Amino acid sequence: MFNRTTAIVLVAALAAAAGLWASRQYFGSVRHSPWPQTKAVRLFEPPRTLPAFSLRQSDGTQLIPGELKGHWTLVFLGFTHCPDVCPTTLAELSVAQKQWDSIPESTRPRVLFVSVDPERDPPDRIGEYAHGFHKDTLAATADIPALETFTKSLGMVFGKVPAPDGAPADQYTMDHSASMAVLDPQGRMAGLIRPPLDPNAIAADLAALTEAKTP
């Protein structure tokens, strides 16, 4: 179990490393990208195939790589007891989601909320939480080892921060990456969105990418 200092240092260090890797991927290949120019989304070229993973969706079914194909998908890490960043981010994303209503459901961009706090966030809880922001938001979680494998494949991290001295043990919090992974219609890691978020730019970027032909 991480203590607070270890968790913060780990998140900061790995997030910085992931950012450096993402920047090299993005800036080193932007001239050769087959995709439309984007404002909020930083695209990688080439996209990276994700290793196998299995998450539990809010309806109890398994979410596997094949189910993410056919749509551009934004993956956001969080937890339902988050006091600020998570609800703010999901509210901002809902603004973008409303602008995709005219896109056919078969290709409409999707948002996937992944809880990194399975101890307090069973599938039905995360579904209720995510749908409170937008009905189309997908929600999933898994046990810690599976979450660590999945988030690592996205270049993201999370860590448990124990409750303060004297507080109940279940009053812990979670540190996690605030950036969002962008998966292409083949389910590959194709880019990142970093805060601060611009919902209108996100909406425009994903709509343009959806209209473009997948290479």
N, C-alpha and C positions, 0 to 999 in steps of 0.2 A: 504493500500500500504506500502510495506517495504521501510525504508530508507536504505542507503548503509550499515551502521553499523549493523542494525538489520538483514539484508539479509546475510551478511558475517558470523555473529555469528550463525545464524540459520543453514546455510549450513554446517558450520564447526562442530557444535554440533551434528546435526542429522547424518551427514556423519560418524562421529566418532562412534556414537551409532550403526549405521548400520554396520560399520566395525567390531565392537565388537561382534555383533550378528552373523555376517557371520563367523567370526573366530571361535566362539564357535561351530557353526553348522559344520564347516569344520573340525577343528582339533579334535572335540569330536567324530567324527564318520567316519573318513577317513578309518579306518581299516575294516569297514563293507561296504564300497562302492562297488556296483556291476559293476561300470564303469571302463574302462581302466585307468591307471595312466595318469595324465595330467600335463603339465608344466605351461601353461598360465591360464587355467581355474581352479578355486577353486570350487569344487563341494560340495554341501550340501547333507546330507543323514538323513532323507528322503527329497525328493523334496517337495515343498510347493505349494498347489493349489492356484491359484490367484482368488480373488473375481471378479465378473462380471465387465467388462469395455467395453467402446465403443469409438473408435477413428475414425477420418475421414481420409481416405487414400487420396493420392494425386490425384487419379482418381475420388474422390467424394464418393466412396462407404465406408461403415462402416467396420471397422476392429474390430472384436469381438473375444473372446478367441478361439472359434472353428476353426477359420481360421489359427491359428498358429500351429495347430496340424499336425504331420507328418514330421516335420523338427526341427532340433536344430536351435534356433534363438538367435542372439545377439541383445540386445536392448540398443541403445545409445541415451541419451538425448542431445539436442543441440538447435541451432537456426541459421538461415541463415546469420545474421549479426555478427556472432561470428568471431573475428579477427584472432584467432590462434588455440585454442584447437580443435574446431569442424572440420575445414577443414583438420587439421593434422591427427586427428583420422580417419576420413572417408577415407583419402588417404591411411593410413596404413591398414585399413580394406580392401580396394580394392586390396591390395597385396595378402591378404589371400583369398579373393573371387576368384581371378584369378586361384588360385591353386585348387579350387573346381570344375572347369569346367568339369572335367572328371566324376564327381559324377552325377548320373541321376537326372534330374530336380525334380523328384517326391520326392526325399529325400535330395536334396542338402541343406546344411546349408544356413541360410538367415541372413541378417542384416536388422534391423528395426531402422530407424532414426526417433525419435519422437521430433518434435519441441515444446519447452516449451514457445514459443513466438507467440501465435496465433494472436496477435494484428498486427504483421507485416508479419506473415508467413501463408498466405492462402494455401490451399491444392496444387494448381497448382505451387505455388512458391517453396514449399518444394520438390515437385516431380522433378522439373527442377534442383534444387540444388543437391539433392541426386543422381540423375542419372548422373550428371556431374562427379561423382567419380566412379560409377559402375552402369551399366544398371539394375542389379538385386536388387539393394538396395530398400527396401520398405520404404515409408515415410508416416508419419501420424501426426496428431495433434488433438486438441480438445479445448473446452473452459477451462478456468482456473480450475473450480471445478472438472471437469472430469480428467484433467491432474494431479491435486493434489491427487485425489483418486488413479489413476493408478500408479504414481511414488511412492506414499507411500507404495503401495502393493509390490513394488520392493525394498523397503528400501532405496529409493533415494529421493532427494529434489531439489528444484529450487526456485529462488527468483528474483524479479525484482529490479534492481539497478538504481535509477533515474539518469537522465543526470546531469552532473556537472553544477554548478551555471553559468548562462549566456549562456548555450548551449540550442539548441532547445529541447523541451520536448521529441521528438521522437528519440533523440540520447541516449536513455537509453541502458543499457546492461542487461544481464541475468547471474546470478550465478547458476550453476547447478552441480550435481554430475558428476564426470569424469569417474567413474567406469561403466562397462557395465553389465547388467543383462544377464544371460544365461538361456534360457528356453528350456526345453527338448521337445521331440516330442509329449508329451501329453499337452504341453502348461503350464507346471508347472515351478515355480521358482526353478532352479536346481543348480545355482552357480553364481559366479562373475568373471569378469576379471578386474584387476586393472592396472592402468598405473604405469610405462612406458610399452607400448605395444611392443610385439614381434610378428609381423605379421606371420612369419614362424611357430612359436610355436602355435599361434592361429589356423592357417590353419591345422597343424598336429593334434592338439587336437580335433577339430571339425570333421575332417575326421575320426579319430579313434572312436569318439563317435557315428558318423553316422553309421559306420560299426557294432558297437556293438548292441546286441539285447536289446531292451527296457525292463526293468524289469516289 
